[in-house]
C-alpha cells in the first residue's frame, strides 16, 4: 500500500508539473528569471513559432557558454508562451562539402543569417572555422533574424568579454524580435537629403541594416508633405552641409511637436581628411546650418570646436624617401576620437567605442520638461580647439603632451526626453507653408539625440570600385567599432513604446578563475584534487573498520 501511495503521489506531481512552470533562481543577479516585459510579450503570442539557432557543432568553449545560455532562455520562452514554440539547434555547414559551402552561406545571407570566422586551436595548430552565432524566428511566412553576438570587434581568439555582454543581451534580442513578429508593424525611418548630405553609398550599410526591421528611405524636407511627416516615426538629420530654410525647420518642428523622434548628427565644422591629403594645410571653418536656435530651444548646443583625443582611430599615410615607392602605414589621428558609451544608459549599453571624425562637443541647456542624459563622451585625455583652425597632416609626427591632454571627459552626444517647446511659438508661419499644420505650443512626450559628429553613421567606401564597407568597420586597421550597434539601438529605443530596451539592464557576472594564479598554483591544486580524495577514503575506511570492530566486540 505504501508503494502504491508513493506511485500515485509521483504521478500527480508529474501531471501538475506539465501544467505549471516554476523555477527557483538563487543567483544574485537573477540570471534565470525572465523580465515581466518578456512574460507579457510571450503571453500575447497566438500563432505557432519556430526558433532555429544556428550556433551548434564544434565551437570554442566561450561560444558553448553562449549556446547553453540561449538554450536555457528559450526553454523559459517555451514554458511561458501562450502558443506552441518549437526550438531547433543546428549547424548550417554540417556535412556540407567544401565546394558547396559558398552556396549554403549565400542562401543564409539572403535571409539575414551571417557567419563569422573564428580561430580554433588543435594538434595541427590554428585553423579557421565559420560559425553562425545567429537565430531565426519564424511564424507563418514571416522570418526575423536574431544576432546572438552583441559585438563584432576584438581579437579572433578572445571572446570572453564579448560573450558575457552577448548573454546579457539575449533576452532583449529575442523579446524585441518576437514583438516585431507578432505586431507585423515596421516603423518608418527617414534620412534627410537636399542639403549636401552624403549619398546613399556612404549610408548603404546604415540603410541596409535598418531595412531588416524598418521601412527606410531618404527625406527631402522641401518636398515633404504633412501626411508624409505624419507617417514618419524617426527622422535622422545626417551631416547637412548647407543651411536649412525656415520652411524646412518649421516642418521639423511640427514633426517633433506631434511626437516624432529626431537624431541630429551634425558637423558644425567643415573639415575633411580628403582635403588634407590634397594640400599641405587646410582651414577648418564653421558651418552655418541655421539650426542653432532649434537645438537651443530643445535643450542642446553643438559647439563650434574640434575634439582631439589620445583615444583615437588610425588613418593611413604614405612613407618612404623621395624617388622610392611609397609605402602605406597607419598612425593615430587625434581628430578622429573614439567616444566612450555611458554604460548607465540603455541606448549605448554593451556596445564598443564609437569612431568619429572631426567631432565637436555638445552641451545641454536648462529647458523645462526635458530630461538630459549624456550618452557618449571623450576619454579623460582630450584637448578642445576652437575654430576656425588650421589643420595639417604634419601633426601625425607630433606626440601629444600629457600635461596638455590631461582633462575631464567631454560630452559628445546627449539624449533629450520630454515635452519640447515649439520653436515657432509666437512666431509667424514661414512663407512657403501651404498646408495647415496646427502646431501646438508643446510637443507630445518624445525623444531626440544630438551628436556632435556627422560621420558617425557613414560607412567607408573603397576608392577603387566604390564598394561600401560595413558601418563601423575601419578598412585600414581591420577593426570594428560600435557605430552600427549605436544606430540600431537608437532605432529600437525610438520606435519601441513598451521600452523593451530596458531589458539591457540585466547584468550577468561571469566569475572566471584567476588565470595568473591558476598557472602559478596548477601543480598544488592537481595534487590536492588527486591525493585528498584518496586520503579521505582511506581515513573513512580506517574509521569504519575500528567502528565496526568496537561495535561488534561486545
ZICORMO-V84917 format. One record per residue. N is the residue number from 1. RES is the residue in one small letter. BURIAL is I if it has 24 or more other C-alpha atoms within 12 Angstrom, else O. Layout:
{{N & RES & BURIAL} {N & RES & BURIAL}}
This chain:
{{1 & x & O} {2 & x & O} {3 & x & O} {4 & x & O} {5 & x & O} {6 & x & O} {7 & x & O} {8 & x & O} {9 & x & O} {10 & x & O} {11 & x & O} {12 & x & O} {13 & x & O} {14 & x & O} {15 & x & O} {16 & x & O} {17 & x & O} {18 & x & O} {19 & x & O} {20 & x & O} {21 & x & O} {22 & x & O} {23 & x & O} {24 & x & O} {25 & x & O} {26 & x & O} {27 & x & O} {28 & x & O} {29 & x & O} {30 & x & O} {31 & x & I} {32 & x & I} {33 & x & I} {34 & x & I} {35 & x & I} {36 & x & O} {37 & x & I} {38 & x & I} {39 & x & I} {40 & x & O} {41 & x & I} {42 & x & I} {43 & x & O} {44 & x & O} {45 & x & I} {46 & x & O} {47 & x & O} {48 & x & I} {49 & x & I} {50 & x & I} {51 & x & I} {52 & x & I} {53 & x & I} {54 & x & I} {55 & x & I} {56 & x & I} {57 & x & O} {58 & x & I} {59 & x & I} {60 & x & I} {61 & x & O} {62 & x & I} {63 & x & I} {64 & x & O} {65 & x & I} {66 & x & I} {67 & x & I} {68 & x & I} {69 & x & I} {70 & x & I} {71 & x & I} {72 & x & O} {73 & x & I} {74 & x & I} {75 & x & I} {76 & x & I} {77 & x & I} {78 & x & I} {79 & x & I} {80 & x & I} {81 & x & I} {82 & x & O} {83 & x & O} {84 & x & O} {85 & x & I} {86 & x & I} {87 & x & I} {88 & x & I} {89 & x & I} {90 & x & O} {91 & x & I} {92 & x & I} {93 & x & I} {94 & x & O} {95 & x & O} {96 & x & O} {97 & x & O} {98 & x & O} {99 & x & O} {100 & x & O} {101 & x & O} {102 & x & O} {103 & x & O} {104 & x & O} {105 & x & I} {106 & x & O} {107 & x & O} {108 & x & I} {109 & x & O} {110 & x & O} {111 & x & O} {112 & x & I} {113 & x & I} {114 & x & I} {115 & x & I} {116 & x & I} {117 & x & O} {118 & x & I} {119 & x & O} {120 & x & O} {121 & x & O} {122 & x & O} {123 & x & O} {124 & x & O} {125 & x & O} {126 & x & O} {127 & x & O} {128 & x & O} {129 & x & I} {130 & x & I} {131 & x & I} {132 & x & I} {133 & x & I} {134 & x & I} {135 & x & I} {136 & x & I} {137 & x & I} {138 & x & I} {139 & x & I} {140 & x & O} {141 & x & O} {142 & x & I} {143 & x & I} {144 & x & I} {145 & x & I} {146 & x & I} {147 & x & I} {148 & x & I} {149 & x & I} {150 & x & I} {151 & x & I} {152 & x & I} {153 & x & I} {154 & x & I} {155 & x & O} {156 & x & I} {157 & x & I} {158 & x & O} {159 & x & I} {160 & x & I} {161 & x & I} {162 & x & I} {163 & x & I} {164 & x & I} {165 & x & I} {166 & x & I} {167 & x & I} {168 & x & I} {169 & x & I} {170 & x & I} {171 & x & I} {172 & x & I} {173 & x & I} {174 & x & I} {175 & x & I} {176 & x & I} {177 & x & I} {178 & x & I} {179 & x & I} {180 & x & I} {181 & x & I} {182 & x & I} {183 & x & O} {184 & x & O} {185 & x & O} {186 & x & I} {187 & x & I} {188 & x & I} {189 & x & I} {190 & x & I} {191 & x & I} {192 & x & I} {193 & x & I} {194 & x & I} {195 & x & I} {196 & x & O} {197 & x & I} {198 & x & I} {199 & x & I} {200 & x & I} {201 & x & I} {202 & x & I} {203 & x & I} {204 & x & I} {205 & x & I} {206 & x & I} {207 & x & I} {208 & x & I} {209 & x & I} {210 & x & I} {211 & x & O} {212 & x & I} {213 & x & I} {214 & x & I} {215 & x & I} {216 & x & I} {217 & x & I} {218 & x & I} {219 & x & I} {220 & x & I} {221 & x & I} {222 & x & I} {223 & x & O} {224 & x & I} {225 & x & I} {226 & x & I} {227 & x & O} {228 & x & I} {229 & x & I} {230 & x & I} {231 & x & O} {232 & x & I} {233 & x & I} {234 & x & I} {235 & x & I} {236 & x & I} {237 & x & I} {238 & x & I} {239 & x & I} {240 & x & I} {241 & x & I} {242 & x & I} {243 & x & O} {244 & x & I} {245 & x & O} {246 & x & I} {247 & x & I} {248 & x & I} {249 & x & I} {250 & x & I} {251 & x & I} {252 & x & I} {253 & x & I} {254 & x & I} {255 & x & I} {256 & x & I} {257 & x & I} {258 & x & I} {259 & x & I} {260 & x & I} {261 & x & I} {262 & x & I} {263 & x & I} {264 & x & I} {265 & x & I} {266 & x & I} {267 & x & I} {268 & x & I} {269 & x & I} {270 & x & I} {271 & x & I} {272 & x & I} {273 & x & I} {274 & x & O} {275 & x & O} {276 & x & O} {277 & x & O} {278 & x & O} {279 & x & O} {280 & x & O} {281 & x & O} {282 & x & O} {283 & x & O} {284 & x & I} {285 & x & O} {286 & x & I} {287 & x & I} {288 & x & O} {289 & x & I} {290 & x & O} {291 & x & I} {292 & x & I} {293 & x & O} {294 & x & I} {295 & x & I} {296 & x & I} {297 & x & I} {298 & x & I} {299 & x & I} {300 & x & I} {301 & x & I} {302 & x & I} {303 & x & I} {304 & x & I} {305 & x & I} {306 & x & I} {307 & x & I} {308 & x & I} {309 & x & I} {310 & x & I} {311 & x & I} {312 & x & I} {313 & x & I} {314 & x & I} {315 & x & I} {316 & x & O} {317 & x & I} {318 & x & O} {319 & x & O} {320 & x & O} {321 & x & O} {322 & x & O} {323 & x & O} {324 & x & O} {325 & x & O} {326 & x & O} {327 & x & O} {328 & x & O} {329 & x & O} {330 & x & O} {331 & x & I} {332 & x & I} {333 & x & I} {334 & x & I} {335 & x & I} {336 & x & I} {337 & x & I} {338 & x & I} {339 & x & I} {340 & x & I} {341 & x & I} {342 & x & I} {343 & x & O} {344 & x & O} {345 & x & I} {346 & x & I} {347 & x & I} {348 & x & I} {349 & x & I} {350 & x & I} {351 & x & I} {352 & x & I} {353 & x & I} {354 & x & I} {355 & x & I} {356 & x & I} {357 & x & I} {358 & x & I} {359 & x & I} {360 & x & I} {361 & x & I} {362 & x & I} {363 & x & I} {364 & x & I} {365 & x & I} {366 & x & O} {367 & x & O} {368 & x & O} {369 & x & O} {370 & x & I} {371 & x & I} {372 & x & I} {373 & x & I} {374 & x & I} {375 & x & I} {376 & x & I} {377 & x & I} {378 & x & I} {379 & x & I} {380 & x & I} {381 & x & I} {382 & x & I} {383 & x & I} {384 & x & I} {385 & x & I} {386 & x & O} {387 & x & I} {388 & x & O} {389 & x & O} {390 & x & O} {391 & x & I} {392 & x & I} {393 & x & I} {394 & x & O} {395 & x & O} {396 & x & O} {397 & x & O} {398 & x & O} {399 & x & O} {400 & x & O} {401 & x & O} {402 & x & O} {403 & x & O} {404 & x & O} {405 & x & I} {406 & x & O} {407 & x & O} {408 & x & O} {409 & x & I} {410 & x & I} {411 & x & I} {412 & x & I} {413 & x & I} {414 & x & I} {415 & x & I} {416 & x & I} {417 & x & I} {418 & x & I} {419 & x & I} {420 & x & I} {421 & x & I} {422 & x & I} {423 & x & I} {424 & x & I} {425 & x & O} {426 & x & O} {427 & x & O} {428 & x & O} {429 & x & I} {430 & x & O} {431 & x & O} {432 & x & O} {433 & x & I} {434 & x & O} {435 & x & O} {436 & x & O} {437 & x & I} {438 & x & O} {439 & x & I} {440 & x & O} {441 & x & O} {442 & x & I} {443 & x & I} {444 & x & I} {445 & x & O} {446 & x & I} {447 & x & I} {448 & x & I} {449 & x & I} {450 & x & I} {451 & x & I} {452 & x & I} {453 & x & I} {454 & x & I} {455 & x & I} {456 & x & I} {457 & x & I} {458 & x & I} {459 & x & I} {460 & x & I} {461 & x & I} {462 & x & O} {463 & x & O} {464 & x & O} {465 & x & O} {466 & x & O} {467 & x & O} {468 & x & I} {469 & x & I} {470 & x & I} {471 & x & I} {472 & x & I} {473 & x & I} {474 & x & I} {475 & x & I} {476 & x & O} {477 & x & O} {478 & x & O} {479 & x & I} {480 & x & I} {481 & x & I} {482 & x & I} {483 & x & I} {484 & x & I} {485 & x & I} {486 & x & I} {487 & x & I} {488 & x & I} {489 & x & I} {490 & x & I} {491 & x & I} {492 & x & I} {493 & x & I} {494 & x & I} {495 & x & I} {496 & x & I} {497 & x & O} {498 & x & O} {499 & x & I} {500 & x & I} {501 & x & I} {502 & x & I} {503 & x & I} {504 & x & I} {505 & x & I} {506 & x & I} {507 & x & I} {508 & x & I} {509 & x & O} {510 & x & O} {511 & x & O} {512 & x & O} {513 & x & O} {514 & x & O} {515 & x & O} {516 & x & O} {517 & x & O} {518 & x & O} {519 & x & O} {520 & x & O} {521 & x & O} {522 & x & O} {523 & x & O} {524 & x & O} {525 & x & O} {526 & x & O} {527 & x & O} {528 & x & O} {529 & x & O} {530 & x & O} {531 & x & O} {532 & x & O} {533 & x & O} {534 & x & O} {535 & x & O} {536 & x & O} {537 & x & O} {538 & x & O} {539 & x & O} {540 & x & O} {541 & x & O} {542 & x & O} {543 & x & O} {544 & x & O} {545 & x & O} {546 & x & O} {547 & x & O} {548 & x & O} {549 & x & O} {550 & x & O} {551 & x & O} {552 & x & O} {553 & x & O} {554 & x & O}}
